[in-house]
Amino acid sequence: MLIAHRIALDPNNVQATYFARAAGTARFAYNWALVEWKRQYEAWKLDNSLPKPTQHALRRQLNAIKREQFPF
């Protein structure tokens, strides 16, 4: 038996802005990682001596550059 609860959110303006920013940030991070993974994978296919891209490596790379390159 599956039981679910549906809860409607009624955010005020500040909360709605926060939700929109959080969703935009998550989408940006996903799109950045996808492009970067494809770039690194193509480079790895051409030269197997390079490291193969992984989720952990991409997370570390984004965390290292996010404050300087993406201050928003």
C-alpha positions in Angstrom: 0.0 0.0 0.0 1.4 3.4 -1.0 0.5 6.4 1.0 1.4 9.9 -0.1 0.9 13.3 1.3 0.5 16.2 -1.0 1.3 19.5 0.6 0.7 22.8 -1.2 3.3 25.5 -0.7 2.2 29.1 -0.3 5.5 31.0 -0.2 5.8 34.7 0.4 7.9 36.8 -2.0 11.2 36.2 -0.1 10.6 32.5 0.0 9.6 32.3 -3.7 12.7 34.2 -4.6 14.8 31.8 -2.6 13.2 28.7 -4.2 13.8 30.2 -7.7 17.4 30.9 -6.9 18.0 27.4 -5.5 16.4 25.8 -8.5 18.4 28.0 -10.9 21.7 27.2 -9.0 21.0 23.5 -9.2 20.2 23.7 -12.9 23.3 25.7 -13.6 25.5 23.2 -11.7 24.0 20.3 -13.6 24.4 22.0 -17.0 28.0 23.0 -16.1 28.9 19.4 -15.0 27.3 17.9 -18.2 29.3 20.2 -20.5 32.5 19.7 -18.5 32.0 15.9 -18.4 31.5 15.7 -22.2 34.6 17.9 -22.8 36.7 15.8 -20.4 35.4 12.5 -21.8 36.2 13.5 -25.4 39.7 14.5 -24.3 40.0 11.1 -22.5 38.9 9.2 -25.6 41.7 10.9 -27.7 44.4 10.5 -25.0 43.8 7.6 -22.5 46.7 8.9 -20.3 44.3 11.7 -19.1 42.0 10.8 -16.1 38.6 9.6 -17.0 35.9 12.1 -15.7 34.0 11.0 -12.6 31.2 12.5 -10.6 33.5 13.0 -7.6 36.2 14.7 -9.7 33.6 17.1 -11.2 32.2 18.0 -7.8 35.7 18.8 -6.5 36.4 20.8 -9.7 33.2 22.9 -9.4 33.7 23.5 -5.6 37.3 24.7 -6.3 36.2 27.3 -8.9 32.7 28.3 -7.9 33.6 31.2 -5.6 35.9 32.9 -8.1 34.2 32.2 -11.5 30.6 32.1 -10.4 30.0 34.6 -7.6 26.3 34.8 -8.1 
